[in-house]
Amino acid sequence: MKATLVIENISNLITLKGENKPRTGLDMKDIGLIKNGIVAVDGDKIIYVGEGSLPSHIEINEKTVFVDGKDKTVTPGLIDSHTHLVHGGSRENELAMKLEGVEYLDILKKGGGIHSTVKSTKEAGFEELYEKAKKSLDTMISYGVTTVEAKSGYGIDDFDVEIKQMDVAKKLNENHPVDIVSTFMGAHAIPEKYGDNPDRFVDIIVEKMVPEVSKRKLAKFCDVFCEEGVFTIEQSRKILEAGRKYGLIPKIHADEIKPLGGAELAAEINCITADHLVAASNEGIKKMAEKKVIANLLPGTSFNLQTGKFARAREMIEAGVPISLSTDYNPGSCPTENLQLIMSFASLIMKMTPEEVITAVTINGACALKLEEEKGSLEKGKKADLVIFDVPNLNYIIYHFGINHVEKVIKDGIVIN
């Protein structure tokens, strides 16, 4: 074997080695730490991970690139498994309302919230959306994110806009170093014209939109906002089961504001993730643990909305629910691309340990996107996506919050910065 890239003398090499499945309970603390570690890469794949120096069967030559990891912490590339990447406009005009304590559902009724972003996304052309999302991806990779999930959902009843969002994500995936996984979320809100007959809109999603998304191969997942005033349990079940019929893996925005039973539904229909879960019931958590549905938690959204309520991460972990963490990057409830900040929130506010946090944004994040066979840990045969943090240890990333600790990002074996 010949190495095209070698990272050597790594003071703290966090491998997350182990089974390619969601980590739960105490396993979330087993991060596969190696002191004085070394990683060898051939092309875009890892060929060796270990301690000390390279074994004799790994060849090097004058073209091999060497990177020094002394006094650094190296991790797998971070995975942001819940974002609304492609959208038009911004919503800073809602800040005053939020400061006055106006709740999100009330902002929605005033024509703000998602309705404002729907309007901006409809009015934006392909290139405008592409450049805006590209700028966000550039920021994300600078913070160590190498894989991102991107949801549609700002076309609502205008299916052409939904397709435009997914086409932008597809083009960015082809052109940008960050890998993008698309999710169809036509069920993001009830259009005003279907306010008196939301079941009719559900039928349109099921009968027209889902089959077309599948036919065009525009998305891997199907998502729905299951919440009071949005989609009911019955409507959500119908949409997600239709998605599964057409090959789209179900995800669900569940129990973000009210304990509607979204966590229970996620377990019932074997969603790969249930996201938000701020108001999830004890029974819902129990059922998710039984089915090993990943709880994709989004503390940045709770922080930004200033509700004072966060998902019960500790109880979920103790119950055996696998946890992933994401930014929920979007123009309204969480306008940040900084996953490192979310990691600090998860620890400082939701009391997750640094080991649990790094597991949540690597191997469990990969599992949340069904990419665990190729991403999420540093092991032979996996993609050479790595982050070199200019920190003495993992705890320092969490402790020294709000700044970017990344020194270098390596994507597909190429040093990006």
Buried (B, 14 or more C-beta within 10 A) or exposed (E): EEBBBBBBBBBBBBBBBBEBEBBBBEBBBEBBBBEBBBBBBBEBBBBBBBEEEBEEEBEBEEEBBEBEBEEBBBBBBBBBBBBBBBBBBBBEEBEEBBEEEBEBBEBBEEEBBBBBBBBBBBEBEEEBBBEBBBEBBEBBBBBBBBBBBBBBBBBBBBBEBBBBBBBBBBBBBEEBBBBBBBBBBBBBBBBEEBEEEBEEBBBBBBEEBBBBBBEEEBBBBBBBBBBBEBBBBEBBBBBBEBBBEBEBBBBBBBBBBEBBBBBBBBBBBEBBBBBBBBBBBEEBBBBBBEBBBBBBBBBBBBBBBEBEEBBBBBEBBEBBBBBBBBBBBBBBBBBBBBBBBBBBBBBEBBEBBBBBBBBBBBBBBBBBBEBBEBBBBBBBEBBBBBBBBEBEBBBBBBEEBEEBBBBBBBBBBBBBE
